[in-house]
Amino acid sequence: MVSIDTPSSLESFRKFVMSSTCDSFAPKGYLDDEEVFAEREDELGSIYVEAADKVTLKKVREITFVNAVDILGIIYTSKSGNTRLMWRQTRRNSGRVTGEASNNSLVNLAGAGVIHLDSLDEYAERSAADA
């Protein structure tokens, strides 16, 4: 597990959540729509979107897709419980990601643009030192 504390756009964190949870079965239109987010119930590793306005669109497998605007925060916990991250709005669609991430989540965070590939080696070294 590696501590994460980094600035991130809302869209980058949304892409991370989608790629980590439902990339293989989400409707393509949902993956491309910046207002569509994934949510999941607690017993499966919770994902919760805190927004000023949120409407449920569709449930596919364990994921509930919601259309949300004016996002204040997103809480993400992986199914394994090894990753616990929170995105908090700092200004409009900019925010900060904090929490703990597994090595697998680090790769997904980098792929989504939450953390930079240049930082991936640094995070991996910290993970190895913590082990």
CORPE-V977613 format. One record per backbone hydrogen bond with DSSP energy under -1.0 kcal/mol. NH is the residue of the N-H (numbers start at 1). CO is the residue of the C=O. E is the energy in kcal/mol with one decimal. If there is no record, write none. Layout:
NH,CO,E + NH,CO,E
This chain:
2,101,-2.3 + 4,99,-3.3 + 6,97,-2.3 + 8,95,-2.4 + 10,93,-2.9 + 13,9,-1.8 + 14,10,-2.6 + 15,11,-2.5 + 16,12,-2.0 + 17,13,-2.4 + 18,14,-2.6 + 19,15,-2.8 + 20,16,-2.1 + 21,17,-1.3 + 22,18,-2.4 + 25,22,-1.1 + 26,22,-2.3 + 30,27,-1.4 + 31,27,-1.5 + 32,28,-1.6 + 36,33,-1.8 + 37,66,-2.9 + 39,64,-2.0 + 40,47,-1.8 + 44,41,-1.5 + 45,42,-1.9 + 47,40,-1.9 + 48,75,-2.5 + 50,73,-3.0 + 52,70,-1.7 + 53,69,-1.5 + 55,67,-2.5 + 57,65,-3.3 + 58,65,-1.2 + 60,63,-2.7 + 63,60,-2.2 + 64,39,-2.7 + 65,58,-3.3 + 66,37,-2.7 + 67,55,-3.0 + 68,35,-3.0 + 69,53,-2.3 + 72,50,-3.0 + 73,50,-1.6 + 74,87,-2.3 + 75,48,-2.6 + 76,85,-3.2 + 77,46,-2.6 + 78,83,-2.3 + 84,100,-2.7 + 85,76,-2.9 + 86,98,-2.5 + 87,74,-2.7 + 88,96,-2.2 + 89,72,-2.5 + 90,94,-2.9 + 91,94,-1.9 + 94,91,-2.7 + 95,8,-2.1 + 96,88,-2.0 + 97,6,-3.3 + 98,86,-2.3 + 99,4,-1.7 + 100,84,-2.4 + 101,2,-2.4 + 106,102,-1.9 + 107,103,-1.6 + 108,104,-1.8 + 109,105,-3.0 + 110,106,-2.3 + 111,107,-2.5 + 112,108,-1.8 + 114,109,-2.3 + 119,116,-1.3 + 123,119,-2.5 + 124,120,-2.5 + 125,121,-2.4 + 126,122,-2.0 + 127,123,-2.2 + 128,124,-2.3 + 129,125,-2.2 + 130,126,-1.8 + 131,127,-1.1
